[in-house]
Amino acid sequence: MNKNKHIAPPVTLVVFGASGDLARRKLMPALYSLYRQGLLPPDFAVLGFARTKYSDEAFRSLVHDSLKEYSDQEVDESNWADFAVHLFYQPGSYNDRASFDALAAHVDELDAQFATEGNRIFYLSTPPMVFKPITTLLSEAGLARRDSDGSFTRLIIEKPFGRDLQSAQDLNRHLHQHFDEDQIYRIDHYLGKETVQNILVFRFGNGIFEPIWNRNYVDNVQITVAESLGIGTRGGYYDQAGAIRDMVQNHVMQLVALTAMEPPVSYDAKAVRDQKVNVMRSIQPLRKVGYAEGCVVRAQYGRGMVDGQEIPGYLETPGVAPDSTTETFVAWRMQINNWRWNGVPFYVRTGKAMAKKLTEINVIFKRPPLMFFEEVDNKFHIPSNEITLRIQPNEGIHLRFDAKRPGPELDVEPVTMDFLYEEAFHRESAEAYERLLLDALLGDSTLFIRRDEVEVAWDRVTTVLDSWRGQEEEALRTTGKPLRLPTYAPGSWGPPEADALLAAEGRRWRNR
Amino acid sequence: MNKNKHIAPPVTLVVFGASGDLARRKLMPALYSLYRQGLLPPDFAVLGFARTKYSDEAFRSLVHDSLKEYSDQEVDESNWADFAVHLFYQPGSYNDRASFDALAAHVDELDAQFATEGNRIFYLSTPPMVFKPITTLLSEAGLARRDSDGSFTRLIIEKPFGRDLQSAQDLNRHLHQHFDEDQIYRIDHYLGKETVQNILVFRFGNGIFEPIWNRNYVDNVQITVAESLGIGTRGGYYDQAGAIRDMVQNHVMQLVALTAMEPPVSYDAKAVRDQKVNVMRSIQPLRKVGYAEGCVVRAQYGRGMVDGQEIPGYLETPGVAPDSTTETFVAWRMQINNWRWNGVPFYVRTGKAMAKKLTEINVIFKRPPLMFFEEVDNKFHIPSNEITLRIQPNEGIHLRFDAKRPGPELDVEPVTMDFLYEEAFHRESAEAYERLLLDALLGDSTLFIRRDEVEVAWDRVTTVLDSWRGQEEEALRTTGKPLRLPTYAPGSWGPPEADALLAAEGRRWRNR
């Protein structure tokens, strides 16, 4: 292991779904970028696997085109050929034992050709319905080896990982028949984002934030993951998912965990994930009947304008059932019952067709215990202090505080101290996939989701889903009609019900 | 009182030293600016008094010229005449009873002419040697009236207020024979600066800084008041003063007090000054023999370059005694013995001919209790967090913290969050004198120095002065020669001895 230099060890990387969207948009550009940075060893091979029939040459040219289209770097034609010789392809079926036997032979061949020391990574960049057949067949073909003799076998799995607690548990049980937990790398690409990782550095690499990062000083925490676009042509897929499955169970839960977790005993995969699991376990489940009603708001966007173009309402979108109760927006007042956070609401929200594309965490602090500047002139009102961790766009950190307005009067006014990533470092953040792929190659699972993490997140989300099913059955029984969700205008910050959730406690969403 | 609108009440303002430098550079521009902002009432009169013989007209044109030269605003000729009719002049001697009888008559006359309701302010913008004669004669001429019948009489006194504890006490006793303490406004123009006032708003108008503003989280505090120019032609004056009298006893002590004080019970003159006095009383006096040696460094600049021009060393400066022990630089490790600060050194320094003109307060925080990011890659070293309150130039507040450097490795790097006054408010800070003059007119003494404040500041400074006299006598006794102070190069940050003061405790000055 070249851990100190962070150069990946020799390896054969098998990419299932190699001709798919994710592989072309994200994985291949990430691989190429690692290669360009010298972070891949000379002894590596990439073996694409998918149903489409490509030759190695055709696959290489597919990758080349993908890089041209999606990589943020120019393709350097002088070393493209050096990179391309590492790329191979094998067509096959995800349900066919023969394909996997052929795959096993091909992997052995590449192992010998590139001296990859028996190290293999299987990347499941496929729809979730084939996760089980692929892993079963990997096992049957002898490819699901437990780590031994200093060589490793790893499995990287894309989201979604289940669609509720039961299916996630079921998938975990299945995987564990063939792989150990420390061979499994469940991706949430949010954890690969620089600014998401920086939450931990910000909190624990500095001495001055942690003392005020608790119920004594924090009034509430708001986490927003807003998308400006509607569902577009993905109605069929989305109507089976919804905002809470698509965004809350993974990304939002991860942001909550990183924001709220206790300091880990060290910065390694076990310690960090132990603390994330701890805090997620402290999120109050909404098991009791009616709990979700007071704490969670769901809604669908109506017809309206996005980016100056009219879009159909969610229920009018092709692929969406006309009486669908799938939510395109969800706001959840989470309660974290532990010593640090009890009494501090975590208001999280995510939605499609919202006012802007924005991901941020706002930690809003209590007012000073004595606001004596009010005595000088009571026309002003000292607003709360706030730390904003902006994940996207314009990645940065902002601290809001009150300062004296210049002039002979003692007026105060909120101002911000600003830190912008790009200004500070004059270089763009690395792509999330680049980081995650390298970590998986290096065997560092800190930024991947552990079994207990994914299950506790699903557990809490499933209590909401169950409560919603209860609401829907109740509506059908009492009115004879399917439940209709509240709606919100595209380009807004969600339905009035989401504002009411905070207003009931004398608070407001920080919209900007 | 138009306190709510912050418009000054009717008043006659008598300016002693009206033809002097300070009056022309600062007072008259400040008065005119208040007038332009509508903060002076129609019923006001300004009566200049000095030895030089001017007519009212000549004085008005002197003021007009001063505004043109020193005001940061254009003189608006259309309303200049309206302003000028309020200006009067009376020549006289500061030691001559007849002059003061004439002054009394003149004041009565203006009082009637401008309906100033018997309100008078006497501004002593003169050398300190005439503070006593002026106040004695004001008293003898019947002008030092105690406040009564709703009219007021106030005395504004410029610095220096004494040259050691004894002379300051003596002057206070003298003033109190003729005026009550609440009639006396001792100016330290630093307190009129926006950013100095903002120290209190920053600390107490926000809830998030105070919890970490103490010995649990702060490692040390550094206060720098650096001037880039040498003594120039002021050798005669300066050699009688020195850095500790000229800067530390007043400005630096005020910055220490505002940085270190406890929250006042309210924002008024008594409450704020009570807390300032409390913390100044907690500064350890250096009474014991040898104490100053370990805590205070003094030095003189040598010959060298300032702004590309060669300047003579301090001892070669005209007006300076060739064997002078007057310091042009002083660094003092103050110890504040109270519950909040015990064990946290306050390193203060001020000097002439230093690297740049700069006034700032750096609050440097302890490292996090567990620095686990070091484990990832021990080549980096997490530096301390720091809050910088920049008084001048580029007034602002900066927070230094560690952030993740973009890239696949987990490197951290110090970055800053920045707040700049001018960017935030798009308007320049008001001149310090404008604020202070208006406050004195309004009867708000919060930003003026109270008797006990000036005396405790002198007390602590006098322990240093006494210790220095001891050193000098000792040197003369043992070597037969006068003590020679360490020197430093113009354009540097002071002598090596000042660096050693911090290095002895494993710390460094934050120079930038």
Interface residues (C-beta under 8 A of the other chain):
Chain A: N4 H6 L34 Q37 L39 E194 Q197 N198 V201 F202 F204 G205 N206 G207 I208 F209 E210 P211 I212 N216 Y217 P263 P264 V265 S266 Y267 D268 F365 K366 R367 P368 P369 L370 M371 F372 F373 E375 V376 D377 I382 S384 N385 I387 I397 H398 L399 F401 D402 A403 K404 R405 P406 G407 P408 E409 L410 V412 E413 V415 T416 M417 D418 F419 Y421 A424 F425 R427 E428 S429 A430 E434 R435 L438
Chain B: N4 H6 L34 Q37 L39 E194 Q197 N198 V201 F202 F204 G205 N206 G207 I208 F209 E210 P211 I212 N216 Y217 P263 P264 V265 S266 Y267 D268 F365 K366 R367 P368 P369 L370 M371 F372 F373 E375 V376 D377 I382 S384 N385 I387 I397 H398 L399 F401 D402 A403 K404 R405 P406 G407 P408 E409 L410 V412 E413 V415 T416 M417 D418 F419 Y421 A424 F425 R427 E428 S429 A430 E434 R435 L438
